[in-house]
């Protein structure tokens, strides 16, 4: 699921679910407190049949369905097919 280093940076290490809790004991300036957050990491899905040469015409979408520009880099969907650009 995830690891947390001494500086509080979270690193995802696999699919699963965990709860991350941060606590502060308090001091002369601040009261004690804590906060917990549930983290759910979904399994990665594969991408098949990626083509390296997309046409320059038509609308282009990211894998999340957002319309993107020709300058966008990554896997895109154009005319119902996946391309790397």
C-alpha positions as CSV (number, residue, x, y, z in Angstrom):
1,X,0.0,0.0,0.0
2,X,2.2,2.9,1.2
3,X,5.2,3.8,3.4
4,X,5.8,7.1,5.2
5,X,9.3,8.4,5.8
6,X,10.5,10.5,8.7
7,X,9.7,13.7,6.9
8,X,6.1,12.6,6.3
9,X,6.5,11.8,2.6
10,X,4.1,9.0,1.5
11,X,5.3,6.5,-1.1
12,X,2.9,4.1,-2.8
13,X,4.2,0.6,-2.9
14,X,1.2,-1.5,-4.1
15,X,-2.5,-1.9,-4.3
16,X,-4.5,-2.1,-1.1
17,X,-6.0,0.0,1.7
18,X,-4.5,1.5,4.9
19,X,-5.0,4.3,7.4
20,X,-2.3,6.9,7.9
21,X,-2.4,8.8,11.2
22,X,-0.4,11.8,12.1
23,X,0.0,12.9,15.7
24,X,1.4,15.8,17.6
25,X,2.0,15.6,21.3
26,X,1.6,19.4,21.8
27,X,4.0,22.0,23.3
28,X,4.0,25.5,24.9
29,X,2.7,27.0,21.6
30,X,0.3,24.4,20.2
31,X,-2.2,21.9,21.6
32,X,-1.9,18.2,21.0
33,X,-3.8,16.7,18.1
34,X,-4.0,14.0,15.5
35,X,-5.6,13.3,12.1
36,X,-6.2,10.0,10.3
37,X,-6.7,9.5,6.6
38,X,-7.8,6.4,4.8
39,X,-5.7,5.7,1.7
40,X,-7.0,3.3,-1.0
41,X,-4.6,2.4,-3.8
42,X,-6.2,0.7,-6.8
43,X,-4.4,-2.0,-8.8
44,X,-2.8,-0.8,-12.0
45,X,-4.5,-1.8,-15.2
46,X,-2.6,-2.6,-18.3
47,X,-2.7,-0.9,-21.7
48,X,-2.8,-3.0,-24.8
49,X,-2.2,-2.3,-28.4
50,X,-0.4,1.0,-28.1
51,X,0.5,2.6,-31.5
52,X,3.4,5.1,-31.7
53,X,2.0,7.1,-34.7
54,X,-1.2,9.1,-34.1
55,X,-2.7,11.2,-36.9
56,X,-2.6,15.0,-36.6
57,X,-6.4,15.4,-37.1
58,X,-9.2,14.8,-34.6
59,X,-9.7,15.3,-30.9
60,X,-7.3,13.7,-28.4
61,X,-8.2,12.5,-24.9
62,X,-6.1,11.3,-21.9
63,X,-6.8,7.9,-20.4
64,X,-9.0,9.6,-17.8
65,X,-11.2,11.0,-20.6
66,X,-10.1,14.6,-20.5
67,X,-9.6,16.4,-23.8
68,X,-5.9,17.2,-24.3
69,X,-3.8,19.2,-26.7
70,X,-1.3,17.9,-29.3
71,X,1.5,18.9,-26.9
72,X,0.3,16.5,-24.2
73,X,2.8,13.6,-23.7
74,X,1.7,10.1,-22.7
75,X,-0.9,7.5,-23.7
76,X,-3.8,9.1,-25.4
77,X,-7.1,8.0,-27.1
78,X,-7.9,9.2,-30.6
79,X,-10.6,7.9,-32.8
80,X,-11.2,5.1,-30.3
81,X,-7.7,3.8,-30.4
82,X,-4.8,4.2,-27.9
83,X,-1.6,5.9,-29.0
84,X,1.7,7.0,-27.4
85,X,2.6,10.6,-28.2
